[in-house]
Amino acid sequence: MVRRGPGLLGTAARTAVVAGTATAVAGGVR
């Protein structure tokens, strides 16, 4: 699924992963 070319897709995917991880961590801490 990782294709190098359109950086927007990679950035969006990475942002989604980071956001999901941050949400999971924040939810776990609280």
C-alpha positions in Angstrom: 0.0 0.0 0.0 3.0 2.2 0.4 3.8 3.9 -2.9 6.4 6.5 -3.3 5.3 9.4 -5.4 2.3 11.3 -4.1 3.6 12.5 -0.7 0.0 13.5 0.3 -1.0 9.8 0.6 2.0 8.9 2.7 1.6 12.0 4.9 -2.1 11.4 5.4 -1.5 7.7 6.2 1.3 8.5 8.7 -0.8 11.3 10.2 -3.7 8.9 10.7 -1.4 6.4 12.4 0.2 9.0 14.7 -3.2 10.5 15.5 -4.6 7.0 16.2 -1.7 6.1 18.4 -1.8 9.4 20.3 -5.6 8.9 20.9 -5.0 5.4 22.1 -2.2 6.5 24.4 -4.2 9.4 25.7 -7.3 7.3 26.3 -5.2 4.6 28.0 -3.5 7.2 30.3 -6.8 8.7 31.3 
